[in-house]
């Protein structure tokens, strides 16, 4: 039938904690898995941009510390 056995017994309301700051990272990842492909692409693009910004900031900070 295309349904996982675990889905039949999953009683958590997946949408209840969407905006919860306290939701664990795993809960948020599980929620991301429920998005359609286009929404997932947007989430991953946003995360990639933030990670890229952090890496650039860290690299520039390292260069500036080497110059001092």
N, C-alpha and C positions, 0 to 999 in steps of 0.2 A: 504493500500500500504506500510505500515511500515515507513512512513515519518511523522515527527511531523509538524504541521501547521507552527510553528515558523521557521522551516528549509526552508520553501518555500519563506519566506520573509527576510531571513538573507542575507544581501548584503555585510557584512564584508568579506574581504579577510583574512581568518584565517591564512594563511601562511605569510602574510606581516610583522607581528610583532614578528615572532618567535625569532629573535635574538635581539630584541629591549630591551635595558636596561630600558627604560621608560614605558614599558607595565605594566599595573597594575597586581597585583597578580591574580585577577579574570580572566583577559584575558589569562594569562599563564595557569591557571587551565583549562580553556575552551580548550586551545590548547592541553593540556595533554589528555583531554577526547577524542580527535580525534585520538590518537595513538592506535596502535593495542595492544593486551593484553601483548605480550612479551615486547614491548617498555614501556608500563605503569609499568610493574614489575621492569624494570631497573631504571626508574625514581624514583619509590617509594623506592627501595633498596638504591639508592644514598641518598635520603632525610633522610631515616631512619639512615643511617651511619653518616650523618652530625649531626643529632639531638642527636644520641647516643654519639658522640664525644663531643658535647657541654655539655650534661648532665654530662659526666665523668669529663670534665674539671672543671665544676662548683662544682661538688662534691669534687674533689681533692683540689680545691682552698678553699672551706669551711673548709676542714680538716686542711689544712696548716694554715689558719687563726685561728683556734681553738688551734693549737699547740703553736702559738706565745704568 
